[in-house]
Amino acid sequence: MRHDSALSNAHWGDALSLDDDLGVDSLELMQLAGTLAQALHLHLSGVEDYLLARRTLGQWVDVAAAGLAHDARRITFHTSGSGGAPKPCGHALGALEQEAAELARLFGGRRRLVVAVPCHHLYGFLFSILLARALGLGVDAVVDARGWVPAQLARRLLPGDLVLGHPAFWRGVADGAQRMPADVVGVSSTAPCPPALAHALAGCGLAALIEVYGSSETAGVGWRAGPDAPFRLFKHWSRDPALPATLSRTLPDGGTLACDCPDLLDWRDGRHFVLGARHDSAVQVGGVNVFPERVREVLRRHPQVRDAAVRLMRADEGDRLKAFIVPAPGVDDPALFAAQLRRWIDRMLPAAQRPKAIATGSALPRTAAGKLCDWNAGN
């Protein structure tokens, strides 16, 4: 799409033209229509074809409303797709409303929701749409903060606000080192929040930072109110002692649903846990699942790379990927090689998967026993 860069979210009214204002061509129109139809299950009402005949945002809203009036039992979100094609994850709306009701008990009394996450992702939908409704908040009480500079967040907040973000957003807030108004509570999800970051935010006057654990497949699983505390299961989840990697969810109708957890859970008792490693070896970068081994495979395709290692930076180095590169024989200009490799990485990998620190050497770093080991991002 080629929409006018001056077109802000505030100007996305009913008359917004998909053709003229957003520059949507015929192929993009089919893709957008298919994505919306899948998300809202419009095939159940048979109205999805009307999307291709409509050309304004208001008309698409009308088509979606007609479909939801017929059947609004399920909604589908997608994983980030950083390790391959985005995977659709369907959820019963009643189950998500069940979670929102529990979140409303946890965050009762909040006057505004300040949202720094997109509402078409599951986390954003739960908090900015369903939680707002469960708390009885009107549209004016849900504030879109995605265009705000995180370091300047504090001066735009009010007492009683609930701020929804992710670790990369909260890092920017902490770096601003501005004093928060009284009675502002934060929520962080999509990736683990480093304890040092949580303590830094407390030092800025944030009344509490609630960390929510979950995934696109499971929705919210548990929460904790401090970086040193274990996560507590939401009431509708329970542990299956016979299957350590499986959780059981009690649905609103009394039925149960078994879900595989993407992470290893280290149980402290029947309802409290801390996070272990991911089953799929993914790491989190800016709230996106990233697979270092797959990034390594891409780097090794470069004709001047003989071998590579990729891993997440240590906490003292940053929160992005780093890479160690062994150049192929014949590379005799390290500066030129590094510049060419950077440009190649920018073309081949999306932002979250790009190593931000690249070290080079004649061989990958290994221990005395021959196992791959860590290296300093600055080397």
C-alpha positions as CSV (number, residue, x, y, z in Angstrom):
1,M,0.0,0.0,0.0
2,R,1.2,3.5,-0.8
3,H,-0.9,5.7,1.5
4,D,0.0,9.4,2.1
5,S,2.5,9.5,5.0
6,A,0.6,12.5,6.4
7,L,-2.5,10.4,6.8
8,S,-2.7,9.7,10.6
9,N,-4.9,7.1,12.3
10,A,-7.1,10.0,13.4
11,H,-8.1,10.6,9.7
12,W,-9.2,7.0,9.0
13,G,-12.9,7.8,8.8
14,D,-15.7,6.0,7.0
15,A,-15.0,7.8,3.7
16,L,-11.4,6.6,3.6
17,S,-10.8,5.2,0.1
18,L,-8.9,1.9,-0.1
19,D,-8.0,2.8,-3.7
20,D,-7.3,6.5,-3.6
21,D,-6.1,7.1,0.0
22,L,-4.3,3.8,0.7
23,G,-3.3,2.9,-2.9
24,V,-4.6,-0.7,-2.6
25,D,-4.3,-2.6,-5.9
26,S,-6.3,-5.6,-6.9
27,L,-4.0,-8.2,-5.5
28,E,-3.7,-6.3,-2.2
29,L,-7.4,-6.0,-2.0
30,M,-7.9,-9.7,-2.3
31,Q,-5.2,-10.3,0.4
32,L,-6.8,-7.8,2.8
33,A,-10.3,-9.1,2.2
34,G,-9.1,-12.7,2.8
35,T,-7.3,-11.7,6.0
36,L,-10.3,-9.8,7.4
37,A,-12.7,-12.6,6.4
38,Q,-10.5,-15.2,8.1
39,A,-10.1,-13.1,11.3
40,L,-13.8,-12.5,11.7
41,H,-15.0,-15.9,10.2
42,L,-17.1,-14.0,7.7
43,H,-17.5,-17.2,5.7
44,L,-20.1,-18.3,8.2
45,S,-22.5,-15.6,7.1
46,G,-21.5,-15.6,3.4
47,V,-20.8,-11.8,3.3
48,E,-17.1,-12.0,2.6
49,D,-17.4,-11.5,-1.2
50,Y,-19.0,-8.1,-0.5
51,L,-15.5,-6.9,0.6
52,L,-14.2,-7.1,-2.9
53,A,-17.1,-4.9,-4.2
54,R,-16.7,-2.2,-1.5
55,R,-14.0,0.5,-1.6
56,T,-14.2,2.6,1.6
57,L,-13.4,1.8,5.2
58,G,-16.9,2.5,6.3
59,Q,-18.3,0.0,3.8
60,W,-15.9,-2.6,5.1
61,V,-17.0,-1.9,8.6
62,D,-20.6,-2.4,7.5
63,V,-19.8,-5.8,5.9
64,A,-17.9,-6.9,9.0
65,A,-20.8,-5.8,11.3
66,A,-23.2,-7.8,9.1
67,G,-21.1,-10.9,9.4
68,L,-20.6,-10.6,13.1
69,A,-24.4,-10.0,13.6
70,H,-24.9,-13.4,12.0
71,D,-22.1,-15.2,13.9
72,A,-19.5,-13.8,16.3
73,R,-18.5,-16.9,18.2
74,R,-14.9,-17.1,17.1
75,I,-12.0,-14.8,16.1
76,T,-8.7,-15.7,14.6
77,F,-5.3,-14.0,15.2
78,H,-1.9,-14.9,13.7
79,T,1.5,-15.6,15.2
80,S,4.3,-13.1,14.2
81,G,5.6,-15.4,11.5
82,S,9.2,-14.6,12.3
83,G,10.2,-18.3,12.0
84,G,8.2,-18.9,8.9
85,A,4.7,-18.3,7.6
86,P,2.3,-16.7,10.2
87,K,0.1,-19.3,11.8
88,P,-3.6,-18.7,12.4
89,C,-4.8,-19.2,15.9
90,G,-8.5,-19.3,16.4
91,H,-10.2,-18.6,19.7
92,A,-13.8,-18.7,21.0
93,L,-14.9,-15.2,21.8
94,G,-16.5,-16.4,25.0
95,A,-13.2,-17.8,26.2
96,L,-11.5,-14.4,25.5
97,E,-14.3,-12.6,27.3
98,Q,-13.7,-15.0,30.2
99,E,-10.1,-13.9,30.4
100,A,-11.1,-10.2,30.1
101,A,-13.5,-10.6,33.1
102,E,-10.6,-11.9,35.2
103,L,-8.4,-9.0,34.0
104,A,-11.1,-6.6,35.0
105,R,-11.0,-7.9,38.5
106,L,-7.2,-7.5,38.5
107,F,-7.3,-4.0,37.1
108,G,-10.5,-2.7,38.6
109,G,-10.7,1.1,39.0
110,R,-8.5,2.0,36.1
111,R,-9.8,5.2,34.5
112,R,-8.0,5.0,31.1
113,L,-6.2,2.5,28.9
114,V,-3.1,3.9,27.2
115,V,-2.3,1.4,24.5
116,A,1.1,1.0,22.9
117,V,0.3,-2.3,21.1
118,P,-1.8,-3.0,18.0
119,C,-5.4,-4.2,18.7
120,H,-5.3,-6.7,15.8
121,H,-2.8,-8.8,17.8
122,L,-4.3,-11.0,20.5
123,Y,-2.6,-9.1,23.4
124,G,-3.8,-5.8,22.1
125,F,-7.3,-7.1,21.4
126,L,-7.7,-8.5,24.9
127,F,-6.7,-5.3,26.7
128,S,-7.8,-2.5,24.4
129,I,-11.1,-4.0,23.3
130,L,-12.4,-6.6,25.6
131,L,-10.9,-5.3,28.9
132,A,-12.1,-1.8,28.1
133,R,-15.6,-3.2,27.7
134,A,-15.3,-5.3,30.9
135,L,-14.3,-2.2,32.8
136,G,-17.1,-0.2,31.4
137,L,-14.8,2.3,29.7
138,G,-15.9,4.3,26.7
139,V,-14.0,4.8,23.4
140,D,-12.6,8.1,24.7
141,A,-11.0,6.3,27.6
142,V,-8.9,4.1,25.3
143,V,-5.9,6.1,24.1
144,D,-3.6,5.0,21.2
145,A,0.0,5.6,22.3
146,R,1.7,3.8,19.4
147,G,2.7,7.1,17.9
148,W,4.1,8.5,21.2
149,V,7.8,8.7,22.0
150,P,8.2,6.2,24.9
151,A,10.8,8.5,26.6
152,Q,8.1,11.2,26.8
153,L,5.3,9.0,28.0
154,A,5.2,10.2,31.6
155,R,4.1,13.8,30.7
156,R,1.1,12.5,28.8
157,L,-0.2,10.2,31.6
158,L,-2.9,10.8,34.2
159,P,-3.4,9.2,37.6
160,G,-5.5,6.0,37.3
161,D,-4.0,5.1,33.8
162,L,-3.3,1.5,32.8
163,V,-0.5,1.5,30.2
164,L,-0.2,-1.5,27.9
165,G,3.2,-2.1,26.4
166,H,6.0,-4.6,25.7
167,P,9.6,-4.8,27.0
168,A,11.0,-2.8,24.1
169,F,8.5,0.0,24.7
170,W,9.1,0.0,28.4
171,R,12.8,0.2,27.8
172,G,12.3,3.4,26.0
173,V,10.1,4.7,28.9
174,A,12.8,3.8,31.4
175,D,15.5,5.5,29.3
176,G,13.5,8.7,29.5
177,A,13.9,8.6,33.3
178,Q,10.8,10.9,33.7
179,R,8.8,10.8,36.9
180,M,5.4,9.1,36.5
181,P,2.2,10.6,37.9
182,A,0.8,8.8,40.9
183,D,-1.3,5.7,40.6
184,V,-0.2,4.7,37.1
185,V,0.0,0.9,36.5
186,G,1.8,-0.8,33.6
187,V,1.3,-4.1,31.8
188,S,4.0,-5.9,29.8
189,S,3.6,-8.9,27.7
190,T,4.8,-10.6,24.4
191,A,8.3,-11.2,25.8
192,P,10.0,-11.6,29.2
193,C,10.6,-8.3,31.0
194,P,14.1,-8.2,32.5
195,P,14.1,-7.6,36.2
196,A,16.5,-4.6,35.9
197,L,13.9,-3.0,33.6
198,A,11.1,-3.6,36.0
199,H,13.1,-2.1,38.9
200,A,14.0,0.9,36.7
201,L,10.4,1.6,36.0
202,A,9.6,1.4,39.7
203,G,12.3,4.0,40.2
204,C,10.4,6.3,37.8
205,G,7.3,6.0,40.0
206,L,5.3,3.4,38.2
207,A,3.0,2.1,40.8
208,A,3.1,-1.5,39.5
209,L,4.2,-3.4,36.5
210,I,2.1,-6.5,35.8
211,E,3.7,-9.0,33.5
212,V,1.3,-11.3,31.6
213,Y,2.5,-14.6,30.2
214,G,0.8,-16.2,27.3
215,S,1.0,-16.8,23.5
216,S,-1.1,-16.5,20.3
217,E,-2.1,-20.1,20.8
218,T,-3.1,-20.0,24.4
219,A,-4.0,-16.3,25.1
220,G,-3.2,-15.3,28.6
221,V,-2.0,-18.0,30.9
222,G,-0.7,-16.3,34.0
223,W,0.5,-13.0,35.6
224,R,2.9,-11.7,38.2
225,A,3.2,-8.4,40.0
226,G,7.0,-8.3,40.4
227,P,10.1,-9.4,38.6
228,D,11.2,-11.7,41.4
229,A,7.8,-13.4,41.9
230,P,6.5,-16.5,40.1
231,F,3.7,-16.3,37.6
232,R,0.2,-17.2,38.9
233,L,-2.2,-19.1,36.7
234,F,-5.4,-17.4,35.7
235,K,-8.3,-19.1,37.4
236,H,-9.5,-20.8,34.3
237,W,-6.2,-22.6,33.8
238,S,-4.9,-25.6,35.7
239,R,-1.8,-27.8,35.6
240,D,-1.9,-31.4,34.4
241,P,0.6,-33.2,36.6
242,A,0.7,-36.2,34.2
243,L,1.6,-33.9,31.2
244,P,4.1,-31.3,32.3
245,A,4.0,-29.4,28.9
246,T,0.2,-29.3,28.8
247,L,-2.3,-27.0,30.5
248,S,-6.0,-27.5,30.9
249,R,-8.4,-24.6,30.4
250,T,-11.9,-24.6,31.8
251,L,-14.2,-23.0,29.3
252,P,-17.2,-20.8,30.1
253,D,-19.6,-23.6,29.3
254,G,-17.8,-25.9,31.7
255,G,-15.9,-27.9,29.1
256,T,-12.2,-28.2,29.1
257,L,-9.5,-27.7,26.5
258,A,-6.0,-29.0,26.6
259,C,-3.3,-26.7,25.3
260,D,0.4,-27.2,24.7
261,C,2.6,-24.5,26.3
262,P,5.3,-23.1,24.1
263,D,7.7,-22.8,27.0
264,L,8.9,-25.1,29.7
265,L,7.3,-24.2,33.0
266,D,9.1,-24.7,36.2
267,W,6.3,-25.3,38.7
268,R,6.7,-24.0,42.3
269,D,3.4,-25.4,43.4
270,G,0.1,-26.3,41.8
271,R,-0.6,-22.8,40.5
272,H,2.7,-20.9,40.4
273,F,5.5,-21.2,37.9
274,V,8.6,-19.6,36.5
275,L,9.5,-19.7,32.8
276,G,12.1,-22.0,31.4
277,A,13.3,-22.3,27.8
278,R,11.0,-22.4,24.8
279,H,10.3,-25.7,23.2
280,D,10.9,-24.3,19.8
281,S,14.2,-22.5,20.7
282,A,12.7,-19.1,19.9
283,V,13.9,-16.0,21.6
284,Q,12.0,-12.7,21.9
285,V,13.2,-9.5,20.2
286,G,10.9,-6.5,20.5
287,G,7.9,-8.7,21.3
288,V,8.5,-10.9,18.2
289,N,9.5,-14.6,18.3
290,V,12.9,-15.0,16.6
291,F,14.7,-18.3,15.8
292,P,18.5,-17.8,16.0
293,E,19.2,-21.0,14.2
294,R,17.1,-19.9,11.2
295,V,18.9,-16.6,11.2
296,R,22.2,-18.4,11.1
297,E,21.0,-20.5,8.1
298,V,20.3,-17.2,6.3
299,L,23.7,-15.7,7.1
300,R,25.5,-18.8,5.9
301,R,23.9,-18.3,2.4
302,H,26.1,-15.2,1.9
303,P,28.9,-16.2,-0.5
304,Q,31.6,-14.7,1.7
305,V,30.4,-16.3,4.9
306,R,32.0,-19.7,5.7
307,D,30.3,-20.1,9.1
308,A,28.2,-18.2,11.6
309,A,26.7,-18.4,15.1
310,V,23.7,-16.3,16.3
311,R,22.3,-15.8,19.7
312,L,20.5,-13.3,21.9
313,M,22.6,-10.6,23.5
314,R,23.3,-10.9,27.2
315,A,21.3,-8.5,29.4
316,D,24.3,-6.2,29.8
317,E,24.8,-6.1,26.0
318,G,21.2,-5.2,24.9
319,D,18.1,-7.0,23.8
320,R,18.8,-7.8,20.1
321,L,20.5,-10.6,18.3
322,K,24.2,-10.8,17.8
323,A,26.2,-12.8,15.3
324,F,29.8,-14.2,15.1
325,I,30.9,-14.5,11.4
326,V,33.8,-16.6,10.0
327,P,34.6,-15.0,6.6
328,A,35.3,-17.3,3.7
329,P,38.8,-17.5,2.3
330,G,39.8,-14.6,0.2
331,V,38.1,-11.9,2.2
332,D,40.9,-9.4,2.7
333,D,39.1,-6.2,3.4
334,P,37.2,-6.5,6.7
335,A,35.7,-3.1,6.6
336,L,34.3,-3.6,3.1
337,F,33.1,-7.1,4.0
338,A,31.3,-5.8,7.0
339,A,29.6,-3.0,5.1
340,Q,28.5,-5.4,2.3
341,L,27.2,-7.9,4.9
342,R,25.2,-5.3,6.7
343,R,23.5,-4.2,3.5
344,W,22.8,-7.9,2.6
345,I,21.3,-8.6,6.1
346,D,19.0,-5.5,5.7
347,R,17.7,-7.0,2.4
348,M,17.3,-10.6,3.6
349,L,16.0,-10.3,7.1
350,P,13.2,-8.4,8.8
351,A,14.1,-5.9,11.5
352,A,13.7,-8.2,14.6
353,Q,15.9,-10.9,13.0
354,R,18.8,-8.7,12.1
355,P,21.9,-9.1,14.3
356,K,22.8,-5.6,15.6
357,A,26.3,-6.6,16.8
358,I,28.5,-8.6,14.4
359,A,31.9,-10.0,15.5
360,T,34.3,-11.8,13.1
361,G,37.1,-14.3,13.6
362,S,38.9,-17.2,11.9
363,A,36.8,-19.7,13.8
364,L,33.6,-19.8,15.9
365,P,34.2,-19.3,19.7
366,R,34.3,-22.6,21.5
367,T,35.1,-24.0,25.0
368,A,38.1,-26.2,25.7
369,A,35.7,-29.1,25.3
370,G,34.9,-27.9,21.7
371,K,31.3,-26.7,22.5
372,L,30.1,-23.4,21.0
373,C,30.3,-20.7,23.6
374,D,29.3,-17.0,24.1
375,W,31.3,-14.0,22.9
376,N,31.2,-10.3,23.7
377,A,28.9,-8.3,21.4
378,G,31.5,-5.5,21.3
379,N,34.2,-7.8,19.9
